[in-house]
Amino acid sequence: MKTYRPTPALFTIKEESGEVAVSCQWWETIHSPSLGGTLSSIRFFYGSNENIFTFPCETSISLLRNHKEIKFVAKEGKIEYQQEKKDCVVVETKSRLYSKEGESLPLFYRHRYEYHKWGYIRQRVCFECEKALSDVWEVIIAQMSVVPRLNEFTVRNGPMQDAERKKQAFVIRWYELFGGAKASDQMAFATSQMPLQFTILQRDVEGFDWFISDDIDQWYRQIGGRLNQNHFFIRYSPEIQGYEIRTGALNIHPDTLRLKESLSFDFYMALPFVQEHVSPLRFSVGGLLNYRPDRKGTEFPDNTALDTYQAHGVTLARLHNDGPSLDAIFWRDGLYPPYPPERMEKMDKTLEECHRRGIKVTPYFSLTELHPEAPEFTEHGEEWRRMPDEEAGFLYNHAKLGMFGAQMCLVSRWREFLKKSIDRVLKNHAFDGVYYDWCNPMPCVHPAHQKGLHWSVEEFIEFLEWTRERVGTEGEIYLHMTYTPFVIAENIATRMLVFETPTTKITPEMFSPDVSYMKLSPRGVCSLGLAHQEPKRFALCCLLQHVAPEVNAPEALEIFRIALKNDFTRYTNFSGYNTPAVTPSRPEIEAAIYWNHEEALLLLVNLSEEEQETSFQIHSHYLGWEKSEVSIEQEMPTRLNALSFLYLPLKRHP
């Protein structure tokens, strides 16, 4: 089975007819002189390979004079660029803002783009005022116009609008877009407070992240001095034949204000390393040290259990027991050594046995929690702790038998202590990398960290980059990213864990778009609630999304032992559950399909409790196989047993 290893971007830059193109192994961006040199094109080679913008990004300032709105936008601009290393490029533009009538504003507009090797573009927009500017009611920073095929998005709300900010500050829900065909597209999302982040994508194909920098107040209070004067919305616009994504730093219509100082806005766009081929389906297990109720204690798996893992294609396990247990043997965040001496010795021997079987192991670390029993909690807890507001005390994450720990902020010195803790574990034990939980930048107002309202997104990025350097190119970075889609993490990680939702009914629809996402790192899903009662049904639903469940039940292990006989990396495309490429003859049969230019692999799954017919129709135009005949390369059964699945290889005949 092929393995997946992240590779940093190697950039090239070229100029042609005044346009500047920056490209790496997976995508190309274009800066055009029109509209001040802003981005006019982003193209993912192994996605659609077509521009995701319908119109160049646009920065503007609008005035209100005599009840008339006058919009000023960047016009022809000067583009400068430099490339000191293959993994870093800087593009800078400079222009003025003009109205339709040709009037210019007394300021310079500058836009700086820093391309970094793990796929993100750090951007800074500056307005350098030559003199005070009156009657300003709106300021828009790099508004985007995206194509309708990007049809799902999610938003991480601003901290003042997030009811759960004291706990998590996760994304709330995913939204669907309909290409202007439904009334909801007229204003798919709107808020008077700039979100911390949004993600938009076409599932299994392409998309991007956009998020503001650490300094939240730069967007929230810099211009007007108070909250809810900026704005953000996503809506379908017939004029641009796509979706307008309004990233507004100010909107106080019909009021106006006076700009008299220079302004700066920092933000990021993260572009995924959409791979040429479908990622391998990588099966892993969690809880290498588990509490055994029958033995009233924690136990490492014996060699028989490890042999079973190996026989069923498990190549990765994590030592994850951060929760308090009845025998008090658990890994307290920030405390080392985690176990008594005899248990530490058993841990090291278990690592040896895993390695003999080709199973890599990662230890658990929380990027946010510090357990009160760690000495550093007493010494530095007050200084490092996360404060979502000025009145907040310590935020404890409780468990059934105690607590996981208290929330810390990565903007503080907690970050350096955590690095030392990780380094100590990796130096002293034969782990193959790390598993991170609470991979979630969160808002904080602690004055010892940074002045004003901030969130730890830049520190989170730096921590991931440090981790990649620390574990090396072959090291495992296994990230738990439930409710926190983040493209940079996808580009750096070797495996993602993306689903942790107890469900009342196990169906393919229970998964959110970030489960299937795009052709990036291999993915797994947590198994909670009914997944342990119906592991076979849960595993079949996972197959339809090309993800692996973390269920140790024999039924799930057997399903993936069979599935892993396929080399999914030979295919360049995947379309998961509810794919438009296949219509099964029975509604009880679900389908997914893998394909390249010459062949395909069809997955049929019967999720019903009764035997079903297996006939189907292939819509070859969806696969790019127009006017082609398709043949089945093996004998196909006419019926499919209850709760079973079938892979069928298909061949294209042009």
N, C-alpha and C positions, 0 to 999 in steps of 0.2 A: 504493500500500500504506500502510495506517495505521501510525503509529509509536507506540511505548509510551514514556510519560514518567512516572516516579514522582511521586506527589503526597503531601505530608505530611497527616496527619490533622488535621481541624478538629473540635474536640470541642464537644458540647453536654451539659449536665447538667441533670437535672430530678429532683424528688422527688415521689412520689405514694404515699399510704398508708404512709408511713414508709420505703419503698424508694427507693434512689437509683440512677438509671440514667445511665450515661455512654455516649455514642454518638459515632461519627464516620461517615464516608461508607461504611464497609464492615462495621462490627460494633457491637454494643451489649452492655455488661455491666450486671449488676444487683447491687447490694449490698443484702442484706436484713437487717433488725434481728435476725432469729433467728440463732443461732450467732455472735453478736458482730459482726454486720455484714459477714461475709465474703462473697466472691463466691458467688452462687447461680445465676447464669445468664451464659452467653456465647453469643451468637447471631450468625452470619455471614450477612448479608443475601443475598449471592450464592453462598453455599454451600448448606446444607440449609435455612437460615433457621429452624432449631430449636435449642433449648438443647443444648449439648454436655455439660452436667452432668446427672446423675440425682439428685444430692443436693448441697446447698451444701458448699463447702469447710469443713473442720473442723480447728481447732487444739485440742490436748488435752494434759493431763499425767496420767499414771497412777501411782498409789501402790500399794505392796504392804504390807498390814497384816494380820498374823496369817495369812499365806499366802493372803490374799484380795486380788484385784486390784480397785482402785477407780479408775474413769475420771472425770476432771473435764474438761468441755468449756465453751466460751464460750456464754453464753446471750444473752438480750436485751441488745443493746449500743447505745450512742449513736453515731450517724454524723454526722460533720461534713465539709463539703467547701468547696472554694474554687476559683475559676477566674479567674486574673489575665489569662490570654491564651487565645485560641481553641485554641492548640496545646499547652496544658498544663493538667492538672486534678489536684488533690490531694484524696483521700478519706481520712479518718482515722476509726478506730473505737476504742472503749474499752469494756471490760466486765470481768467477773470470770469465773472458771471454777467450775462447779458440778457436783456429782455428781448421780446420779438421785435420791438421797435429799434433795437440797437443800443439802448441805454446800458451803461455798465455801472456796477456798484463799486464804491471806493474800498475795495478789498481784494486781496489775492486768495485764490483757492489752491491749496496744495493737497495732494493725495500721495501717500507713500504706501507701497506694497512690499512686504518682506516675505519671500517664499522660503519656507523651512522644509527640511528633508523628510519630515513625517506627514507632509500633505496639507499643512495649514498656511494660510496667508494672513499675516498680521498686518492690519491696515490702520493708518492714521490719516484723518481728514483735518486740515487746519484752515481756519479763516483768519487772515492777517489784516485787520482793519487799519486803513490809512486815516480814517476819521470816523466819528460816530455815525451810526446808521439808524434812522428812525423808521417808525411805522412797520416794523417787522412782526408778522403774525405766524409765519411758518418757516421751519428749517428742516430740510430732508437730506439725509446722508446716504448716498449711494443706493438709491432705490433700485430694486431689481424687477425685471419683467421676465417671467419664466414660462416655458412651453406647457401646454395643457397635459402632456403625458406625465409630468410630475404631478401625481394625483392623490398623494397622501402626505399629511404633515402633522407635526405636533409642536407644542409651544411650552417652554418652561417659563411660567409666569414670573413677573417681577415679585420681589419679596414682600411688598406691601399688599399684594393681591393674592398671595398664596396662603390659604387657610392652614396648610400643613407645614409652614415654613419652620416652625420650631422643631419639627421632627426630621423632615427629609428634603423638602424643596424638590420633589421629583416632578416629572411631567404628569399631567392629569389625564389626558386622553389623546387619542389620535383622531384626526378629522379626514374625511374623504372629500375629494374634489371631483367635479363632473363635467369639466370642459365647457362650462357656461350653460349646460343643459338643465340645471335645476336652480330653483330660486335661491337656495342656500349659497350658491356661488357668487351672488351679487355682493355679499359681504360674508365671506367664509369665516373670518375671525377679525375682531377689532378690540382694541384696548387703548386706554388713555395713559398707560404706563408701559414703557419699553420692556419687552420680555428679556430675560437673561439670555435665552437661546431659542432658536427654532430649527427644526429639521424638516426638510421636504424631500420626497423621493418618489421614484417609480419602483415599486417592489421588484426585487431580483434584477434590477437594471442599473439605476444610477440615481444620484441626488447629492445633497450637500448639507452642511451645518453652517449656521451663522450665529455668532454670539458676541456679547459685549465684553470688554476687558474687566480686570479686577475692580477698577474704580467705577462703581455703579453710579455714584453721584455725578460723575462726568456727564452722564446721560440724563439723570433725573433732576438735578438742581443747578447745573452749571449756567444755563441761560436764564431761566425764570426765577430761580432761587427756591422753588417749592415743587412738590410732587404733582403728578397728573397734568403736566403741561406738555408732555411729549405724546407721541402716538405711534401706533403700529397697526397695520391691517393687511389682510390678504383677500383679494377679490378678483373676480374675472373681469377683464376689460376687453370688449370687442375691438377697441381702437388698436390695441397691441396684440390681439389674438392670443392672449395668454393671461397669466396671473400677475397682477401688480402687487408687489410686496413693498409696502410703504414703511420705511425705517425712518421715522420722524423724530428729530431731537426737540422740536417745538411745534405746538399747534394750540393757539389761544384765540382763534377767530371767535367773535369779531373784535377782540381786544388786540392791542399791539404793544410792543415794547421797543426799547432803544438798545442797540448793540454798540458798545464803545470799547470793548476789549477783544483781543484775539481769543479764538476758541479752538480747542482740540477735541477730537473724538476718536477713541481707540476701539477697534473691534476686529473680529476674526471671521474668515471664511475657511472651512475645512473641506477639502475635496478628497473623496475616498479613492484608494488604490484599487479600483475595480479590476479584478483579475481577468486574464484571458480565459482561464478555465474555471469550471465549478470547483469549489474547495472540496477536499476530502471529507468524508463523513467520519468524524472522530468520536469514538465512544469512550467515555471516561466514567469513573465512579467517584463519589464523594464520601467523606466520613471514613477515612482510613483508620481512625481510632473511634470506635463506636461504643455507646453505652449499651450493655446487654442486660435487660431486665431480668432474664432467667438466671444470670450469674451475679446480678446486683453489683456490677462494676463495668469499667471500660475495658475493651479488648481490641488488640490489633488482629487483623485477619490472619488465620493460619495458612500454611502452604497449600492446603486443599482449596481454600477460597481463592488464593492468588492464582492457582492453576486454572480454576474456573474462569477467572477474569481473562487470563491469557488466551484460553481456548475460544473465548467469545469476542476477541478483537479489542479488548481494553488496552489502551496505550498510555493512559494518563489517570492518575489518582491524586486527590488532594487530602492533606491532613487537616481536617476542618472540624474542630471540636471546641469552638469558642464559647459554647453555652454551658452554664453550670450543670453538673450532674450529681446524683445522690452520693457518689463516692468522692466528690470534690476533685476529681481528676479531669481538668480541662485547661486549655491553653488561654491563660489570661492575657489580654492584649497589653503589650508593653513589658511583660514580666518574663525574665529568663533566669534559669531554665524553667520550662513550663511544667515539667513532671519530676517526680522523685527519681533518684539515680537509677534504680532498677528499671523504671519505665523508660527513661532516656536510652538505656542500653537496648531495650527491646525495640524502641523506635528505630535506632540505627541498624539493627539486624533486619528489621522489616524493610527498610530502604534497600539493603543489599539483596533481599529476596525479590523485591519488585524489579530491580535492575537486571537480575538474572533472567527475568521473564519479559524483558523489553518494556516494562511499565515505568514511566517517569512519574515522579512525585513532587508536588509543590506544597509548601506549608502555607497556612492561612495567616494573613495580616489584614487588619482593618485600617483603612486610611483615615479614619475619623475617631475611633474609640480608644480610650486609655482606661485600663481597669484600675479602680481605686486602690487595689492591693499593691500596685507597682509603686516603688519609692518615688518615682518621678511625679506621680500624681500629687503627692503631698508637697513636693518641692516646687513644682511648676504648673500644677493644674489651673490655678487661678490666672496665671499669665497666658497659658496656651488655650484655654477653653473657648468654645464657640459661643457667641452671644447674638442671637437673632434680633434682639432689641435691648434697649438700655436697662430694662427691668429684669431681664432673664437671669436666673441663677444657673447652676450646673444643669445640663441636659443629660439625664441618664437614660440609656437604652436598656430597658428591663427585660429579663428572661423569666421563665417559669419558676426557676429555683434560685433566682438572684438577679444578676445583671451582667450584660456584656461589657459595659463600660460607659464612660462619659464622653460626650462629643467634644472633640478638639478642632481647631481651625488650622488648615495647612498654611495659612499666611503667617502664622506664628513660628516660633522656634520648635514647635512640635514636629515640623517637617524634618528638621535635622536630627532630632532624637529618633524618629521613625526610621530614617535611613541607617543610622547606626545600629538599631535593633535588627533590621533586616540583614545588614552586612554581617553581624555577629552570628546569626543563625546559619547563613549560607557558608561562612568560613568554617564553622564547627561541625557541619553535618552535610551529608551527600545528597542534598536536595537538588532538583534539576531546574529550579527557577522559583517563581512565586505565584501565589493565588491572592488576589486583592479583593476585599469586600468593601462596601461603602465607597465605591468609586464615583463619588458624587460631589462636585464642587458646590459649596453651600454659602449663603449670605451670612454676614457677620458685621457687627458694629463695634467690636472690642477695640478701644482706642490704642491699646498697646501694639496692635498688629498693623493698622493702617488708619489714617485719618478718614473719618466718614464711613459711609456704607460701602462695603466691599464684598466680593465673593472670591473663592479660591481657585478660579478656573486656570489662571496662568501658573499657579503653583502646582496644580494637578497635572498640567501638561509637562512642566519641568520634571515632576516626579516620575511620570511615565518615561520620559526620555532618559532620566538617570537610571531607571530600572533596566531599560534595554541595554544601556552601556554596562550595567553591573552584571547582568546574567549572560551577556554575550549574544552573538548571533544565533547560537544553537539553544539558548536558554528558553525555558517556558515562561510566558507571561499570560496567566489565566485570570480573566477579569470577570467579576460579577457586575453586570450593567443593567439589571432590571429597572425599568422606568427611567433610565438615563442614557438614551442613545447618544453616542459621541464618536464622530468619525475618526478623530485622531487616535482614540483608544483602539478602534477597529484596525487602523493601519499598523499599530505597534504590536498588538497582541497575537499570540499563537492560538488562543481559543477564548471564546466568549460564552458566558452563562447569562441568559437574557430573559428568563421567565420565572416568576416566583409568585404566582397568583392562585390561591385555592379556588377551585371552580365547583359549581354545583352540577355541571354536566360536561362530560368530556366529548368535545366535538372539534373538528378542524377550525371552526370559527373562533375558538377561544383565544387563539394566538393573535397578538398585535403585529403590525408591520415590521417591528424591529426584530422579530423572531426569524423571519425569512430574510429581510433586509436586502443586501446586495451581495455580489460575489466577492466576499472579503474573507476574514478568518473563519475557520470551522466553528460551529455553534452548538451549544447544548442548552437544555432547559431544565430548570429545577422541577422536581416532582413532589407536589404537595396535595393534601386532601384526597380527592377521589383517585388520584394517580396511583396511590398505593393500594387502593381497593380494586382498581381496574387497570393494572399495569399493561396488559396486552392492548387494550383499546387506546390507552395513552401513547404507547410506543408506535402504534399504527398511525395515529394523528401526527406524530413527530416525523415519520417517514414522508408524509405528504408535504412537509415543510423543509425537508432536507436538514433536519436537526436531530440530535441524539438526546434521549432523555437520561436523566441520572436516576434510574430505577434499577436496583440490584436484583429485582425479581427474576426468576428463571425464564418466565414468558418473554420479558423484554430483552433479556440477554440473548435468547434464541432468535428472536426477530432480527436483531442487529448482527448476529453471527452470519445469518443468511444474506442480509443486505450488504454486508461488507465484502462479499464475494465480487461485487461490482467495482470497477475502477471508474468512479464518477468524474475523476479529473480529466478523462479523455474527452469530455463534452464541454463545449464553450458556453452553453446556455442552460438555464433551468427555469421552469415555470411550475410553481407549486399548486397547492390545493385550489380548486375552482379555476384551473387554467382554461383560457379560451381556445387552446390548441386541441383539446380533446373533448368529445361529447360521449360519455358512456351511455349505453342503451337503457340503463336502469338508474333512477335517482339515488338508490342505495349504494351505488358504486362511485367512489371518488377517484380522481386521477391526478397525476403529476407527470411531467415529462422532462427529460434531459435530451439535448441534441447538439450536433455540430453541423457542418456543411453536408456531411455524407450519411450520417446515421443518427439514430435516436434510441433512447431507452424509456419505455413507457412503464409507469407504475400504476397498477390498478389495486384499489383497496376496498374490501367489503367490510364496512363498519356495522352492518346489520347483524341480527341474530339468526338470519336465515340464509341459505344458499341463494346465490344470484347469478343471472346470466352475465357473460363477460364481453359481449360484443360492444363495439365502440366505433366512433367516426373520428378520423384525424383531419384537422383543418390545416393542410400543409402550407397555406399562404402565411399563417402565423409564424411558422418556422423558417420562413424565407425560402420555402421549397415550391414556389409557384410552378404549376404545370408539370409536377413530378408525380410519379407513381410511388406508392409506399408498400413495401412487403414486410411481413412478419418473418423473422429469421429463426423461428422455432415453432414446434407444434403448440397450438394454443388450446387450453381446455375451454369447453363451452360454458362451464359454470365455475363459480368461485365459492369456496366454503365460507361459512359464517366467520366473521372476525379473522380474515386471512388476507394475504396480499400476493401479488404476482408481478414480476418484472418481465417485460417483453422487449427484446431487441428489434428495432425496426431499421430498414434499409431504404435509402432514397435511390430512385431510378429516374434521373432527369430525362 
